[in-house]
Amino acid sequence: MPDLLNRVRSAHKKIAQLETQGLCLFDVWLERKQATLVKGQTQYWRLRTRQGKLSNGAKTQYVSSVNLKAVRAAIARGRKITELKRDIKNTERRIAALIRRAETRGIVVRNVLGDPDSSVEYYTPPLYIDMVRQVLGTIDLDPASNEVAQSWIQATLYYTKEDDGLTQPWSGNLYINPPYGSAEVRLMAQQFFDKAIAEYQAENITSAILLLNRTEAGWYKDLQRQVSAICEVVKRINFIDQDGIPQSSPRYYSDFLYLGKNPLKFKGIFSTIGEIRIFDKPYLPSGQDG
């Protein structure tokens, strides 16, 4: 496993270096064309893409001979970064398989990459909290928080590690970003998810948005079927550490999971950051409609 870990670290460093070298263009290519002018035939170049739009708002953009070299370099950087990200993803899958194999033998693997995102204390950036507040209206309770995070989350009530939010009463509109870290701590994410669904179905809470690491675990897929909507965030979230510093290279993708009666409102706000799935028949407390 050490070789695989070094490979991932090295790829992240190379990506960071490439990104500092200048513009990076992805999913584009240069195309040489012929044009007939009064003086005869001439050649010109244009940039094309199949996905999204270029800086001019179209799928085709003409490139002057002056900028041709820089555009080629930007394309090369983009392709190299794409290649490195693909290698990281494949390598992390191999690492995950080794971890699963170890855990089936009773071996607990902790923080194998030595990354800060394995820390229990990692907080949601204000950008996403603002989106949560737009959906919920108010954040009445944050059951897994502390004083640092509350400086911008500003829930009416919050529970700390010492309070043990899993054992406390829940009510109103909740935002939940459960702790992560070791295998034992990761289990708490499932427990917070379980409790949120149970409290919603018991009509003890009005609505909730949870932020969880995306996983292929069976428990996660089972619980997903009971929420109102999910936002699968396209980019990895740069969580904030205990010193107020955002992560530079987060390893995991994240999902926002919504329990509530306004999935379309959730979609309208969170579709700017990810793919939305709304469930046709989510559980709704009596007297509510989707």
C-alpha positions in Angstrom: 0.0 0.0 0.0 2.8 2.6 0.6 3.6 2.7 -3.1 -0.1 3.4 -3.9 -0.2 6.2 -1.3 2.9 7.8 -2.6 1.5 7.6 -6.1 -1.7 9.6 -5.0 0.3 12.2 -3.1 2.7 12.7 -6.1 -0.3 13.1 -8.5 -1.9 15.7 -6.3 1.4 17.7 -6.2 1.8 17.5 -10.0 -1.8 18.8 -10.4 -1.1 21.7 -8.1 2.1 22.6 -10.0 0.3 22.5 -13.4 -2.5 24.7 -12.1 0.1 27.4 -11.1 1.6 27.4 -14.6 -1.4 29.1 -16.2 -4.7 28.5 -17.8 -5.9 24.9 -18.1 -8.4 23.9 -20.8 -10.4 20.7 -20.5 -12.5 18.7 -23.0 -11.4 20.9 -25.9 -9.3 20.5 -29.1 -7.9 22.7 -31.8 -9.1 22.4 -35.4 -7.3 23.7 -38.4 -9.5 25.1 -41.2 -9.1 26.4 -44.7 -10.7 29.6 -45.9 -10.9 31.1 -49.4 -10.1 34.8 -49.6 -9.6 37.2 -52.5 -5.9 36.6 -52.3 -6.3 32.8 -52.3 -6.4 30.1 -49.7 -5.5 30.7 -46.1 -5.5 28.7 -42.9 -6.9 29.5 -39.5 -7.4 27.7 -36.2 -10.5 27.4 -34.0 -11.0 25.9 -30.5 -13.9 23.4 -30.1 -15.7 21.6 -27.4 -18.5 19.0 -27.1 -19.3 19.7 -23.4 -20.4 23.0 -22.0 -19.4 26.3 -23.7 -16.2 28.2 -24.3 -15.4 31.7 -23.0 -17.3 33.3 -25.8 -20.5 31.4 -24.9 -20.4 29.1 -27.9 -18.9 25.7 -28.6 -16.5 27.1 -31.2 -14.0 30.0 -30.7 -11.5 31.3 -33.2 -7.8 31.4 -32.1 -5.4 34.0 -33.4 -1.9 33.0 -34.5 -0.6 35.2 -31.6 -2.4 33.1 -29.0 -2.0 29.7 -30.6 1.0 28.6 -28.6 -0.6 29.6 -25.3 -3.8 27.8 -26.1 -1.9 24.6 -27.0 -0.1 24.8 -23.7 -3.4 25.3 -21.8 -4.9 22.2 -23.6 -1.8 20.1 -22.8 -2.0 21.1 -19.1 -5.7 20.3 -19.0 -5.2 16.9 -20.6 -2.3 16.1 -18.2 -4.5 17.1 -15.2 -7.3 14.9 -16.5 -4.9 12.0 -16.8 -3.6 12.5 -13.3 -7.1 12.7 -11.8 -8.1 9.5 -13.5 -5.0 7.8 -12.1 -5.8 9.2 -8.6 -9.3 7.8 -8.8 -8.2 4.4 -10.0 -5.4 4.2 -7.3 -7.8 5.3 -4.6 -10.2 2.5 -5.6 -7.3 0.0 -5.2 -6.5 1.5 -1.8 -10.2 1.3 -0.8 -10.3 -2.3 -1.8 -7.2 -3.1 0.3 -8.8 -1.3 3.3 -12.1 -3.2 2.9 -10.1 -6.5 2.8 -8.2 -5.5 5.9 -11.4 -4.5 7.8 -13.0 -7.9 6.9 -10.0 -9.4 8.8 -10.6 -7.2 11.8 -7.8 -4.7 11.0 -8.9 -1.0 11.5 -7.1 1.2 9.0 -6.8 4.8 10.1 -6.0 7.9 8.1 -4.0 5.9 5.5 -3.1 9.0 3.4 -2.2 11.1 6.3 -4.6 13.7 5.1 -6.1 16.4 7.3 -9.6 15.5 6.0 -9.4 12.5 8.2 -9.7 14.9 11.1 -12.9 14.9 13.1 -12.9 18.7 13.2 -13.7 19.9 9.7 -16.3 22.5 9.1 -18.7 23.5 6.2 -17.6 26.6 4.3 -20.0 29.6 4.7 -21.0 29.4 1.0 -22.8 26.2 1.5 -24.3 27.3 4.9 -25.9 30.2 3.0 -27.5 27.8 0.6 -28.7 25.6 3.4 -30.3 28.7 5.0 -32.0 29.7 1.8 -33.7 26.3 1.7 -34.6 25.9 5.4 -35.2 29.5 6.2 -33.6 29.1 9.6 -31.2 26.7 11.1 -32.8 25.9 14.4 -30.4 23.1 15.5 -27.0 21.9 14.5 -26.5 18.7 16.6 -22.8 18.1 15.7 -21.0 21.3 16.0 -18.8 23.6 18.2 -18.1 27.3 18.9 -15.7 27.7 15.9 -18.2 26.5 13.3 -21.1 28.4 14.9 -19.3 31.7 14.2 -20.8 31.5 10.7 -23.5 28.8 11.0 -25.2 30.6 13.8 -27.8 28.0 14.6 -30.4 28.9 17.2 -29.2 25.9 19.2 -26.2 23.6 18.8 -24.8 20.5 20.5 -21.1 19.8 20.9 -19.1 16.6 21.2 -19.5 16.9 25.0 -23.3 17.3 24.7 -23.5 14.2 22.5 -26.1 15.3 19.9 -27.3 11.8 19.2 -28.8 11.6 22.7 -30.3 15.0 22.8 -33.8 16.1 21.6 -34.1 17.4 18.0 -36.7 19.8 16.7 -37.2 22.5 14.0 -35.0 22.8 10.9 -31.6 21.1 11.2 -28.3 21.3 9.5 -26.0 18.3 10.1 -22.4 17.8 9.2 -21.4 14.7 11.3 -17.8 14.0 12.3 -15.4 11.9 10.3 -12.1 10.2 10.9 -11.4 6.7 12.2 -13.6 3.7 11.5 -15.3 4.3 14.8 -15.9 7.9 14.2 -17.2 7.3 10.6 -19.9 5.1 12.1 -21.3 8.3 13.7 -22.2 9.6 10.2 -24.6 6.6 9.8 -26.0 7.1 13.3 -26.7 10.8 12.6 -28.3 9.9 9.3 -30.4 7.2 11.0 -31.6 9.6 13.7 -32.4 12.4 11.2 -34.7 10.1 9.2 -36.3 8.7 12.4 -36.9 12.1 13.8 -38.4 13.4 10.5 -40.7 10.4 10.1 -41.8 10.8 13.7 -42.6 14.5 12.9 -40.2 15.7 15.6 -38.3 17.8 13.1 -39.6 20.0 10.3 -36.8 19.5 7.8 -33.1 18.7 7.6 -30.1 19.0 5.4 -27.2 16.6 6.0 -23.7 16.8 4.4 -22.0 13.4 4.1 -19.1 11.9 2.3 -20.3 10.0 -0.7 -19.8 6.3 -0.2 -20.8 3.0 -1.9 -21.6 1.4 1.5 -24.8 -0.5 1.7 -26.2 1.4 4.7 -25.8 4.7 2.8 -27.7 3.4 -0.3 -30.5 2.1 1.9 -30.9 5.3 3.8 -30.8 7.4 0.6 -34.1 5.9 -0.5 -35.8 7.6 2.5 -34.8 11.2 1.8 -36.7 13.8 -0.2 -33.8 14.8 -2.5 -30.0 14.5 -2.9 -27.4 16.9 -4.4 -24.3 15.1 -5.5 -21.8 17.9 -5.4 -19.7 18.0 -8.6 -16.5 19.4 -7.1 -14.9 18.3 -3.9 -15.6 20.7 -1.0 -12.7 22.5 0.6 -13.7 22.0 4.2 -12.3 24.4 6.8 -10.0 23.1 9.5 -9.7 24.1 13.2 -7.5 27.0 12.3 -9.9 28.4 9.7 -7.9 27.2 6.7 -9.6 25.5 3.8 -8.4 22.1 2.6 -6.1 22.4 -0.3 -6.7 18.9 -1.8 -9.8 17.2 -0.3 -10.0 13.5 -1.2 -13.7 12.8 -1.0 -16.8 13.9 -2.9 -19.8 15.0 -0.9 -23.6 14.8 -1.0 -26.2 17.1 0.5 -29.3 15.1 1.6 -32.6 16.8 2.1 -35.5 15.8 4.3 -38.5 18.1 3.9 -41.5 19.2 1.9 -39.8 21.5 -0.6 -37.6 19.4 -2.8 -38.1 21.7 -5.7 -36.8 24.6 -3.7 -33.8 22.5 -2.7 -33.2 21.7 -6.3 -33.4 25.3 -7.4 -30.7 26.3 -5.0 -28.4 23.3 -4.9 -28.5 22.6 -8.7 -25.8 25.3 -9.1 -23.2 23.0 -7.4 -24.3 19.4 -8.3 -26.6 16.9 -9.8 -30.0 16.7 -8.1 -32.2 13.6 -7.6 -35.7 14.0 -6.3 -37.4 10.9 -5.1 -41.0 10.4 -6.4 -42.4 9.2 -3.2 -40.3 10.3 -0.3 -41.7 10.0 3.2 -43.7 13.2 4.1 -45.2 13.8 7.5 -49.0 13.9 7.5 -50.7 17.0 6.0 -47.7 17.9 3.8 -47.1 17.6 0.1 -44.1 17.8 -2.1 
